[in-house]
Amino acid sequence: MENSPVEPGATAGAQLDQYEVTLPKAAHSVVISLDAVSSGKRRNDVRVRMEEPWARPEWELASDEPSAIGGEETAPMPLSIFATGVATCFMTQVRNFARQRGFM
């Protein structure tokens, strides 16, 4: 497939390369580790671990695309997961603002 990030001939379940990015140390660090695998036509399974500042148990998240674009509809679309993340982050900040102002 043209412009596909997956090598031609790659098989489902192939482990993607891991990359490490080093940024300058901030006053507050948040470290989240992800292990992602392609596990279907368009499905991706991700293991997520929050490591700093609060170590949490890991959890799994999956995404898939609609059948109209080659997926199998076995999980939410990546775009809907992204939109959910933006909405929930925004709502957390609204809640924090309301608490600081005494509305809650």
C-alpha positions as CSV (number, residue, x, y, z in Angstrom):
1,M,0.0,0.0,0.0
2,E,1.4,3.4,-1.0
3,N,2.5,5.6,2.0
4,S,2.0,2.8,4.5
5,P,4.2,2.9,7.6
6,V,4.3,-0.9,7.5
7,E,6.8,-2.7,5.4
8,P,5.4,-4.7,2.5
9,G,5.2,-8.3,3.5
10,A,5.0,-7.6,7.2
11,T,2.8,-10.0,9.1
12,A,0.1,-9.2,11.6
13,G,1.4,-9.2,15.1
14,A,4.8,-7.9,14.1
15,Q,6.5,-5.9,16.8
16,L,7.1,-2.3,15.8
17,D,10.5,-0.7,16.4
18,Q,11.0,1.0,19.8
19,Y,12.2,4.6,19.9
20,E,13.5,6.5,22.9
21,V,13.2,10.2,23.1
22,T,15.2,12.2,25.7
23,L,13.9,15.6,26.6
24,P,15.3,18.2,29.1
25,K,14.3,17.4,32.7
26,A,11.1,19.4,33.6
27,A,10.0,20.5,37.0
28,H,7.3,17.8,36.8
29,S,7.8,14.7,34.8
30,V,5.1,12.4,33.4
31,V,6.5,9.1,32.0
32,I,4.1,6.8,30.1
33,S,5.5,3.6,28.4
34,L,3.7,2.0,25.5
35,D,4.2,-1.3,23.7
36,A,2.3,-1.4,20.5
37,V,1.7,-4.3,18.0
38,S,-0.2,-4.6,14.8
39,S,-2.5,-7.5,15.3
40,G,-4.9,-7.5,12.4
41,K,-5.7,-5.9,9.1
42,R,-5.9,-2.4,10.7
43,R,-6.1,-3.4,14.4
44,N,-3.5,-2.2,16.9
45,D,-3.1,-3.4,20.5
46,V,-1.2,-1.3,22.9
47,R,0.0,-2.0,26.5
48,V,0.1,1.3,28.5
49,R,2.1,1.9,31.7
50,M,2.1,5.0,33.7
51,E,5.5,5.1,35.4
52,E,6.0,8.6,36.8
53,P,4.8,10.4,38.8
54,W,2.4,7.7,40.0
55,A,3.2,4.1,39.2
56,R,0.0,2.4,38.1
57,P,-0.9,-1.1,36.9
58,E,-0.6,-1.4,33.1
59,W,-3.7,-1.6,31.0
60,E,-4.5,-2.5,27.4
61,L,-6.0,-0.4,24.6
62,A,-7.0,-1.5,21.1
63,S,-7.9,0.4,18.0
64,D,-9.3,-0.8,14.6
65,E,-10.7,0.9,11.5
66,P,-14.1,0.5,9.9
67,S,-14.5,-2.2,7.3
68,A,-15.0,0.5,4.6
69,I,-11.3,1.2,4.9
70,G,-10.0,-2.3,5.4
71,G,-10.5,-2.7,9.2
72,E,-12.6,-5.3,11.0
73,E,-14.4,-3.0,13.5
74,T,-13.1,-4.9,16.5
75,A,-12.3,-1.8,18.5
76,P,-12.8,1.9,18.4
77,M,-11.2,3.9,15.6
78,P,-7.9,5.6,16.5
79,L,-9.4,9.0,15.8
80,S,-12.2,8.4,18.3
81,I,-9.7,7.4,20.9
82,F,-7.7,10.6,20.2
83,A,-10.9,12.7,20.4
84,T,-11.8,11.0,23.7
85,G,-8.4,11.9,25.1
86,V,-8.7,15.5,24.1
87,A,-12.3,15.7,25.6
88,T,-11.4,14.0,28.9
89,C,-8.2,16.1,29.3
90,F,-10.3,19.3,28.7
91,M,-12.9,18.2,31.2
92,T,-10.3,17.5,33.8
93,Q,-9.0,21.0,33.4
94,V,-12.5,22.5,33.5
95,R,-13.1,20.6,36.8
96,N,-9.8,21.8,38.3
97,F,-10.7,25.4,37.3
98,A,-14.2,25.1,38.9
99,R,-12.7,23.7,42.1
100,Q,-10.1,26.5,42.3
101,R,-12.9,29.1,41.9
102,G,-15.1,27.4,44.5
103,F,-17.8,26.3,42.0
104,M,-17.4,22.7,43.2
